[in-house]
Structures are given as structure tokens and as C-alpha cells.
């Protein structure tokens, strides 16, 4: 790839679930009574992969300030938070590697993990991280405990661009969107074998799984729609018109809404997942919005604007937008 493509982002919907499943209690001893700090009072951090300057920006979501920039590999693209929020995984596209960042120190730990060619997305489920390799047309599986490759190559379609994990009643599967051949590859994570291929529309991009694991919302860059996939049947149930060239999708932690970044018209559309219709008018954000992630309490959505070197922060209640300056060409964002 000789030019910057609109980012194909991994669903980082695990980020919105972490606030529910991580019940980290901070106790203050006072007359032998411990008090838990409420979720809204805790500090959460957004990690932004800056494709153009080989760094990851760290944002304090409480103060909405950029704290630091962490050097990683060449052209970082995808980013995902691991279980428990202890580590962040970053795909370095040009290097063909994944860097691992400790959230305790905001430093890279160990050597980068070599994966396939031009990795652009990563999703973490339990002990394993699934990496979509755009140019080698496959998926690499990393054992996050050993930080070594567990499965070097699982064949996907042409130009896999996003990966999301769905723990369904029938098993746990990795769903991989293939930008180049209008399909979604389904991998059984128990066997790491391809079990299904779902036909979709032209230029499928980011996948996002609903909290109940029942549906996947898939941005279709080529025709300005979002496809909804039923994970129980692995079929597309409907197609929802949104803005121009949708790239990213994020689903709120309560599952009520899907936010869609429209790369071509610099807006974010909001879909009601109950009716699969667009709510209100699109929200103007920065230039070429790509990825989106929510704070655990659901109050704010962070949108990377790859063409403007900024992150737009949307108040999900009022829909007001503020802007933060980050590194060059911010692609993915993940929050813990």
C-alpha cells in the first residue's frame, strides 16, 4: 500500500464492556469501613494509534487532556485493550509487528511480536489476540500470556481489515471483514479454523458486536450503509443507509445505539439498534473520521479524525463536540 487508506478498524467493543466486567474496588479505610469508588469517579484512558508519526497518544478521559505519546513501531494502525486493562496491543502496519504497551507505565514491554504483512486490526479475547493482516490476507493469533505467536496464519479473504470476537450461544467466533472481496470470514476460536464466509456488500470495513453478542454492525464503505449480521444464522438481516464512506462503528455499552463514522462527509451517524434506523441528524466532527470508542460509563465517544490529526469527543447526552489535538494521522482508538 503506497497511500493511506481509510482505516479498517477492529471493533473495539470490548472497551465498552470492560467497565461492566471489571469491578475494581478502591477502598478507603475509615473506622474499618471500605467505600468503593464509583465508576464515574475512576480515571479511564484513551489510546490512539498515530499512523503518521509512529506513536500512541494517551488521553486522560476525565480531564480530556493528552498526557503523553508512546513510541511504537512504524505506522501504528489498530489498537485494542487486553483483558483487565493491563496491556494495550498495537499493530505496526509497515513493520508487520504488534507492540504491547503496559497501561501501568505507558511503556512498550518486550520486543514487538512478528505477525503477517501489513497488520491493520487486532481484537483480544481471553488469552488470545487475533490480528488481521491486510496484505498477506490472513489472521495471526498471539498468545498474550507468552507474547508469542500461537497460530501464524489462518486464511481470510482478500485484504482483511477488521476483526471482532463474538461469544455466541453456539461458540466463540472471530469475525473478519475482507475489504477486497466483499465477505466476512468466520473463524471458530476453539479450533482456529474457518467455518463460514458471509457475503456482504462492496468494501466492508469495521465490525462491532452488540453487548448481547447477537448481532454485528458492519460499516460498508463502498455504498454508504451499515449491514446488520445475525450471529445465530451468520446472515445479513438488514442494510441501513448512513453517511458517505462509513468506516468505523462503535456500539454503546447498553447496546441501545451504534455510532458510525462517515469518512467521506466528516460526520457521525447514530443508529437505534432497536429499530435499525438512523436517529436525528449526523454529528459534524473532524476531517475523515475513522475509529470510535466509548468511555466505560457511556458518557463520551472518542472519534479519531485521521485527516485532521485530532480526536473529536462527543457528549453522548447533549451531542456537543470538543476537539483534542493528537499525533499525525490518528487511526484507531481504544479506551480502558
Secondary structure, 3 states (H helix, E strand, C coil): CCCCCCCCCCCCCHHHHHHHHCCCCCCCCECCECCCCCHHHCCCEEEEEECCCCEEEEEECCCCEEEEEEECCCCEEEEEECHHHCEEEEEECCCCEEEEEECCCCEECCCCEECCCCEEEEEEECCEEEEEECCCCEEEEEECCCCEEEEEEEECCCCEEEEEEEEECCEEEEEEEECCCCEEEEEECCCCEEEEEEECCCCEEEEEECCCCCEEEEEECCCCEEEEEECCCCEEEEEEECCCCEEEEEECCCCCEEEEEECCCCEEEEEECCCCEEEEEEEECCCCEEEEEECCCCCEEEEEECCCCEEEEEECCCCCEEEEECCCCEEEEEEC
